[in-house]
């Protein structure tokens, strides 16, 4: 039974990571072929960094991702705090259900509905163009927000309620108590939510495709446009770089979770010793 489970696990990992491994290897291929590795070369990386259009789309993607991450992290933390302070369970449950909608709603439905709203509002205010960077930013914040909320909310629920009251009893204003007590306690959730928001915004295509306007092209949209003609090996090089960036963010996220786990175990041990 153990051998069967090991074989099954190995096959699953091969199925998941073999395409990525092929992409990584052939990003260093001297030729364009995806069947013959003719020699190690950094040629496609050099071509990538000399392609101004692709670099411009990378810059647009990073600007959008960082902006959406900053806004959704701030709004999501505030929203999680508001949900945490709700006293009526039925109302809290209703708010959680509404918050879940952008997560479970198909991306194509979200993209089309937001496009229609932006076009409608744009025509009402007489805007020359209804879709632009700002509409895409609003769309990205919308689908990133629930992920931040559901990362921060459990940390608030784990926090000792008496800490905030004790800080205010000692002279802290509510705002100062929030930054001195609450923020350090929920910081791992904030960091995890921000990382998730960044990665989601970075690789989104469907919603971006429906909410973008002329003159602002993100990397997924550019790659989609290239597939109509041909995808050059320099895109393999770009995908390799993105893969390692995403892997670094994943490792950072796991290290934050591990640190939080060690902190919780330490607190439990202290409580047990105090008893």
N, C-alpha and C positions, 0 to 999 in steps of 0.2 A: 504493500500500500504506500509506504514511504517513497519507494522508487518511482511508482506511478505519479505521485504528486510532484516529485522533483522534475520528472520528464515533462509533465503538464505545465509547470511553472516556467521551465526553460523554453518551451515552445511559445508560451504567451509572450515572454520577454523578447524572443527572436522576432515574433510577429510585430511587436510594438516598435522595436528599436532598429531592426534591419534597414528599413527605408532611410532612417536618419543616418545610420552608419554609412550607407552607400553615398548619401549626399555629402557627408563630411569628407569621405575619401576622395570623391571625384571633384570636390572643390579645389583640390591640389593637383588635379590631372593636367598634364601639359596640353592635351588635345581636347576637342569638344565631345569626344565619344563618351557615352555612358555605359559602354560594354568593354572597352579596352583601356586599361590604365597604361599610358605610354611613358609616364615619367613624372617625378615630383616637380612641381613648379608653383610659384606664387603669381603667375601671370594674370589669373582672373581676379585676384585681390588688387593688383595694380590697376587693372581695367576698371574695377568697381570704383576705386577712389579717384579715377579720372573722369567718371561719368557724372557730369554736373546735374543732369535731370534726376537721376536716381538719388544722389546725395541731397538734392532739394526735397525730394519726397521723404527721405529719412529725417531731415530736419523738421519738416512739417509734422511727421508722425510723432517725433519726440516732443515738440512744442505742445501738440494736442494732448499727448499722454501725460506729460507733467502737469499741464493746466487742469485736465480732468481729474487727475489724482489729488492735486492740492485742494480743489474745490469740493470734490466728493468726500475726501477725508475729513475736512472741516465740517461740512454739512452732516455727514454720516455720524460723526462723533456727537454733535449737538442733538441729532435726531435720536440716537441711541440713549442719550441722557434723558431726553424727554419721554421716551417710551418707558424707560426704567422707573421714572417717577410717577407714571400713571397708577392710580390706586384701583380703579375698577378693572377687574380681570377680563370681563367681556369686551371692554373697550380696547384694552391692551391686545387681546387676541385678534380683534378686528383690524387694528393698526398693523400687527404683524402679518396678517393675511394680505392686506393691501400692499405692504412692503415686498411681499413675495412675488407679486404679479410680474414685475419686470424681469425676475429671474426665471420664471417658468414660462413666460410668454415667448413664442417663437420669434427669433430675431427678425425674420422677414416681416412679420406682422407689426412689430415695434417700429421697424424702419419705415414701412409704408405709412403707418398711422402718424408718425412724427413728421414725415415729409408733407402729408396733407395738412397737418396743423400749421406748419411753418409757411406753406404756400398760402393758406387761407389768411393767416395773420399778416403776412407780407402784403397781400393785395388790399387788406383792410386799411393798413397804414400807408399805402401807396409807395412801398419800397421798390426800387428799381430792380433788385434781385432778392428773391425770397430765401435762397439757400447760399450759405457762405461758411466761413470758419466758425462763426458764433453759433449757427444752428447745429453744426457738427459737435461743437463743444457741449452744448446743452444736451444733445442726444447721448454723448458719452458719459456725462455726469449722471444722467437718468439711469443708465443701466449699471453704472459702477456703484451708485449710492447704496443699494440693498446689501451688496457684499461687505461694504464697510460697516454698515449697521449691525449685521449679524456676526461680525468679528468682534466688535466693541461691546455689544450687549452682554454676552456671557461673562466678560471681564468685570462689568459693572455688577452683575449678579453675584460674582464670587467675592466682591469687595466687602469688607466689614462695614456695615452701615454706621457704626458708632464713630468711625474715624473722622468723617466729615463733621459730625456734631461736635466731636472733641476739639477739632481744629477751630471751629467758630467759637466754642466756649473759651478757648485760649486767646481770642482776640482777632482771629482772621475774618476778613470780610468773605461773603459767599464766593466772590470771584477769585480772591487769593486762595481760599481753601480748595477751590476747584483745581487751580494750577499747582498748588503745593501738595495736595493729597490725592485727588481723584486722578489727575493725568498720569502721575507715576505708577499708579495701580493698574490703569488700563492701557498703559503705553504698549505692551506687547500686542494687544488687540488692534490698536491704532496702526502699528507698523505692519502687521499682517494684512489688515484691510487695505492699507496704502499699496502694498506690494501686489495684492490681487487686483486692485483698481488699475494699477499701472500696466500689468500684463494683459488684462482684458482690453484696455484701451489700445495697447500697442498692436495687437493682432486682429482687431475687429475689422471685418470687411462689409458684412451685409448691411448693418445699420449705417455705417459710414457712406456706403454706396448710394443710399437713398437720401441722405441728408447733406451731402457735400454740394458745393457750387463750383462754378468755373474759377480757375486760378488757384485752387487749393487741392492738391493731390497727395493723399497719404500713400505709404509704401504698399499696403495690401491692394489698393486700387490700381496702382501702377503695375504691380505684378500681374493682376488680373488682365489689364490692358495688353500686357506683353504676351500673355498666353494665346491671344487671338492671332498672333504672328509666330513668334518663337521666343522661348526662354533661353537666354544665353547662359553659359556656365558662370558668369559673374554673379548671377542670382543665387547659385549654389554657395558662392563665397559669402554673400550677404546673409543667406539663411544660416550658414555656419556661425557667423558672428552673433546673430540674433539668438541662436540656440544656446551659445555659451553665456550670453547675457542673461537669458531666462534661467539657465541652470544656476548661475550665481545668485540670482534673486531667490530661487527655490532653496538653495543652501542657507541663505540668510534667514529666510522664513523658518526653516527647520531649526536653525540655531536659536532663534528667538523663542520658538515653542519649547525647545529642550531646556533653555534657561528658565522659562516660566515654570516648567514641570519640576525642575530642581528646587525652585523657590517655594512652590506649594508643598513639596515633600518636606522641606526644611521647616516650614511653618507648622505642619502637622506633627512633626517630630518634637518641636518645641512645646506645642500644646500638650502632647502626650507626657513629656517630661515634667511639665508644670503640674499636671494632675497627680 
